[in-house]
Amino acid sequence: MNRLCAVAQAATQRFAEAVAAVEALGGPDVLIHNAGVGQRASALGTSAEEERAIMEVNFFGPTQLTRATLPGMIARGGGQLVVIGSIAGRVAPAYRTAYAASKHAVMGWFEALRAEHADDNISITVVMPSYVSTDFGRNAPATTEDEGRNLDTDDGRIKPEWVAQRVVLATAWEQKEVIIAGKERLALLLRPFMPRVMANVLARRARKLRLGREKALTGPTEEPAGPVEP
């Protein structure tokens, strides 16, 4: 995680140079924020240092790059920002505390930015995908609990090709928000109108993940069915 934080900070320092090089070529018309890092650990199992590293990539990365790029877009008469957020930026699942916090933060930041620059011809598209069939979760940095491999799941995942197609369309249509999800879409509907039901759903999922992790760590507890060779 120290390495991740160092890489994120080094990348931030290079933002100004990269933006200057692109501006020299005429500047970008569309900026897509797609970099991100995941998390698979409980709140108590994640250190403050690990949380800061996640925020460096997921929040400070896109906000600082936007801050460096936006003035040029405004000067040229407009542009478009596309933010790859997450459903976790609206409904926070267990064992994703820092990740969900980073997505809540970045989506809130860009929502406010949209209002601030409504008269500058700046279009902001926020994309909220659910679980996508990639190695994003498996490659999440190890945490103090090292839970990553035990909390990953392939249930309900959607194809990355479908996500990419929807992002392209949302960009072309300059949609303000687009949800790319299966059954997880229901969580967005339940949360504002049935918060107690949503809380119970999230608690059940957390319990299932916790039991699955304990089983993975302890192994089978049943006695062998037959005799064991010496």
C-alpha positions in Angstrom: 0.0 0.0 0.0 3.0 2.3 0.6 4.0 1.8 -3.0 0.5 2.6 -4.2 0.5 5.8 -2.3 3.9 6.8 -3.7 2.9 6.0 -7.2 -0.3 8.0 -6.9 1.6 11.0 -5.5 4.2 10.8 -8.3 1.5 10.7 -10.9 -0.1 13.8 -9.3 3.2 15.6 -9.7 3.2 14.8 -13.4 -0.3 16.0 -14.1 0.9 19.6 -14.8 3.5 18.4 -17.3 1.0 16.0 -19.0 -1.7 18.7 -19.3 0.7 21.2 -20.6 1.8 18.8 -23.4 -1.8 18.1 -24.4 -2.7 21.8 -24.3 0.2 22.4 -26.7 -1.6 20.2 -29.2 -4.9 22.0 -28.8 -6.2 20.6 -25.6 -8.6 17.8 -24.8 -12.3 17.9 -25.8 -13.2 15.0 -23.6 -11.4 13.8 -20.4 -12.3 10.3 -19.0 -11.4 9.5 -15.4 -11.1 5.7 -15.3 -8.2 5.0 -12.9 -9.2 3.3 -9.7 -8.2 1.0 -7.0 -10.4 -1.4 -5.0 -10.6 -2.6 -1.4 -11.6 -5.8 0.3 -11.4 -5.3 4.0 -13.4 -4.2 6.9 -13.2 -0.6 8.3 -11.3 -1.8 11.4 -9.0 -3.9 9.2 -8.0 -1.0 7.0 -5.4 1.4 8.3 -5.6 5.2 7.9 -2.6 5.0 5.6 -4.4 2.5 3.4 -7.5 4.7 3.3 -5.4 7.7 2.2 -3.8 5.6 -0.6 -7.2 4.7 -1.9 -8.4 8.3 -1.7 -5.2 9.4 -3.6 -6.1 7.3 -6.6 -9.9 7.4 -6.6 -10.6 10.9 -5.4 -7.5 13.2 -5.6 -6.4 11.8 -8.9 -9.5 12.8 -10.9 -10.1 16.1 -9.0 -6.6 17.3 -9.4 -6.4 16.3 -13.1 -9.7 18.1 -13.6 -8.4 21.2 -11.8 -5.5 21.3 -14.2 -7.5 20.7 -17.4 -10.7 22.6 -16.8 -9.4 26.2 -17.3 -8.3 25.2 -20.8 -11.7 23.7 -21.7 -13.5 26.8 -20.5 -11.1 29.1 -22.5 -11.8 27.0 -25.6 -15.6 27.3 -25.1 -16.4 24.0 -23.4 -15.6 20.3 -23.0 -16.7 17.1 -21.4 -15.7 15.3 -18.2 -16.6 11.6 -17.9 -16.2 10.1 -14.4 -16.3 6.3 -13.9 -17.8 6.1 -10.5 -19.6 3.2 -9.0 -22.9 2.1 -7.5 -20.9 2.0 -4.3 -20.8 5.8 -4.6 -24.6 5.7 -3.8 -25.0 2.5 -1.8 -22.1 1.5 0.3 -21.5 -2.3 0.7 -19.7 -3.9 3.6 -16.0 -4.5 3.4 -15.6 -1.7 0.9 -15.6 1.2 3.4 -12.7 3.2 2.0 -13.6 2.4 -1.6 -17.2 3.4 -1.1 -16.1 6.6 0.7 -13.8 7.5 -2.2 -16.6 7.0 -4.8 -19.1 9.0 -2.7 -16.6 11.8 -2.5 -15.7 11.9 -6.2 -19.3 11.7 -7.3 -20.3 14.5 -4.9 -17.4 16.6 -6.1 -18.3 16.4 -9.7 -22.0 16.9 -9.0 -21.1 20.2 -7.4 -18.7 21.1 -10.2 -21.5 20.5 -12.7 -23.5 23.2 -11.0 -20.6 25.6 -10.7 -19.9 25.5 -14.5 -23.4 25.1 -15.9 -22.8 28.3 -17.9 -19.4 27.4 -19.2 -20.6 24.6 -21.6 -18.9 21.9 -19.5 -20.7 18.6 -19.7 -20.1 16.1 -16.9 -21.1 12.5 -17.2 -21.0 10.2 -14.2 -21.1 6.5 -14.9 -22.2 4.1 -12.1 -21.3 0.5 -12.9 -21.9 -2.4 -10.6 -19.8 -5.6 -10.4 -17.8 -5.9 -13.7 -16.2 -9.1 -14.8 -12.5 -8.0 -14.5 -9.6 -8.6 -12.2 -10.2 -5.3 -10.4 -11.3 -7.0 -7.2 -8.6 -9.7 -7.3 -5.9 -7.0 -7.8 -7.1 -4.9 -5.0 -4.1 -4.1 -2.7 -3.5 -6.3 0.3 -4.8 -4.9 3.5 -3.9 -5.4 7.1 -6.5 -8.3 7.1 -5.5 -9.6 3.7 -9.1 -10.3 2.9 -9.0 -9.7 -0.8 -9.1 -13.2 -2.2 -11.7 -14.3 0.3 -14.2 -11.6 -0.4 -14.1 -11.7 -4.2 -17.2 -13.0 -6.1 -18.3 -13.6 -9.6 -22.0 -13.3 -8.8 -24.0 -11.0 -11.0 -21.0 -9.6 -12.9 -21.4 -7.8 -16.2 -19.1 -7.9 -19.2 -16.6 -5.1 -19.6 -17.4 -4.8 -23.3 -21.0 -3.9 -22.4 -19.8 -1.3 -19.9 -17.4 0.2 -22.5 -20.3 0.4 -25.1 -22.5 2.1 -22.6 -19.8 4.6 -21.6 -19.3 5.5 -25.3 -23.0 6.1 -25.7 -23.3 8.1 -22.5 -20.4 10.2 -23.6 -21.9 10.8 -27.1 -25.3 11.7 -25.7 -23.8 13.8 -22.9 -25.9 12.0 -20.3 -25.5 13.4 -16.7 -25.7 10.0 -15.0 -25.9 6.5 -16.3 -26.3 3.3 -14.3 -24.8 0.1 -15.7 -26.0 -2.7 -13.5 -28.2 -5.8 -13.2 -30.1 -6.5 -10.0 -27.9 -4.1 -8.1 -29.9 -1.3 -9.7 -32.7 -2.1 -7.2 -30.5 -1.0 -4.4 -30.6 2.6 -5.8 -34.4 2.5 -5.7 -34.7 0.9 -2.3 -32.3 3.1 -0.4 -34.2 6.5 -0.4 -37.6 5.0 0.0 -37.0 1.9 2.1 -33.8 2.6 4.1 -34.6 -0.1 6.7 -35.1 -2.8 4.1 -31.9 -1.7 2.3 -29.9 -1.8 5.6 -31.1 -5.3 6.2 -30.1 -6.4 2.7 -26.6 -5.0 3.2 -26.3 -6.6 6.6 -27.3 -10.0 5.2 -24.7 -9.7 2.5 -22.1 -8.6 5.0 -22.9 -11.7 7.1 -22.6 -14.0 4.1 -19.2 -12.5 3.2 -18.0 -12.8 6.8 -19.1 -16.4 7.1 -17.5 -17.2 3.8 -14.2 -15.7 4.9 -14.2 -17.6 8.2 -14.8 -20.8 6.4 -12.0 -20.1 3.9 -9.6 -19.3 6.7 -10.5 -22.3 9.0 -11.2 -24.9 6.3 -13.7 -27.8 6.7 -14.7 -28.8 10.2 -16.4 -32.1 9.4 -14.7 -35.4 10.2 -13.6 -37.6 7.2 -16.3 -40.1 6.1 -14.0 -43.1 5.9 -10.9 -44.5 7.6 -7.7 -42.5 7.3 -4.6 -44.3 6.2 -1.7 -44.0 8.6 
